[in-house]
Amino acid sequence: MSTRVAALSELSDRTPKRVEVDGEPVVLVRLDDEVRALHDTCSHQEWSLAEGMCFGREIECDLHGATFSLDDGSALSLPAIKPVPTYRVTVEGDDVLVDATTPTNGAPVPDHF
């Protein structure tokens, strides 16, 4: 089930934005006319990826510098070794919709407890 989380016109290119989808923290990143959605918690340590920066098609965690692919959530640099969940995004007109019920890459939600 997709939920409207933002307007495409409100998202700046390659600037992370934190939203919530059914109680789950999600980071949105606009890449030109596409939008990527990942779980907003670094898989290395509990920290918001929306606090970080984007370079190309990667997002960097602001805490320890781990980077993740915006396309498939894979960990691209240490200290992270586990991927973060990615979610299906649909853009309908100016509406950005995210389905956070099942990660598209099968990655588990980070558990830092």
N, C-alpha and C positions, 0 to 999 in steps of 0.2 A: 504494500500500500504506500503510495507516494504522498508526501506532505509538502505543501508550499512552504519554503523557508526563506526566500529572498526574491528581490527583483533583479534581473540581470543587469539593468541599468544602474543599480546601486553598488555593483561589484567592480572594483578597480582591478585591472589586469595584473596578475601575479601578486596580489595582496591578500593574504589569508584573512578570512572572516569566520568567526566562531558563531555557530547556531546550535539549536537543540532540535532533535527530531525524536519525538516520542520519548523524551527523557534522556536520550543519548547525546553526548557532546560530539559535534561534527564540525570539521573545518572545511570550508569551501574555498576553492581557488579558481578564479577565472583565467582561462588561457585563450585569449582572443574571444571567439564566440562559443567556446566550449567551457564547461564547468566540471571540475573534479570535486569529489567529496570523499574524505577520509575520516576515520575516527580521530577525534581531537586529543588523543592521549598518546604520547610517545611510548613505544613498546619497551624502551630501556628503563625509564623512570617516569613516575607520574608527573607530567608536565604538559601544558597545552601547546600543541603544534601551531595554533593560531598566533602565538606569541613570537614565532619565528619568522623567517624570510624565505622567499622563493627565488630559485635560480634556475632558469630554463624550465625543465619539467620535474624539478625536485623541490621539496620543502625541507628546511633545516630546523631542527629543534633548537630553541634558544638557550636551553639549559647546558647541554654538553656537546652540541654540534653534530649530533647524528643526523643523517639525511635519509629521506624516503622518496621513492618514486611516486609522483602524482598519478601515474598511469596504473600501477598495479600494487602500490603500497609497500613494495619490497624495501628492506633496509639496505641502503647503499653505502653506509659508512659506520664505523664503530663510534660510539660504544654500542649502538643498537645492532642486534643480530636477528631479531624477529620482525616480520612485517606488521603493518597496521592495517586494519580492515578498510576496504574501499567499498563505496556504495554507489548504486545506480542513480544517475542524475538525468532528468529530462528537463529540457527547456521548452516551454510552450509560450510563445510570444515573449513577454517580459518576465514570466513566472519561472522560477527555478524550483523544481520539485525533486525531493530526495526520498528514496526508498531505503530505509535503514533496517529493515526487518532481517535481511540476510546479506552478509558481506559478499560482494561479487568475487573476491579473491579467496574466500574461505578462511581468512585469518581470524583467529580468536580475538575478542575484545581484550585489550591489555588489562592484566590483573596485577595490581601492585599492592595487594593487602597481605 
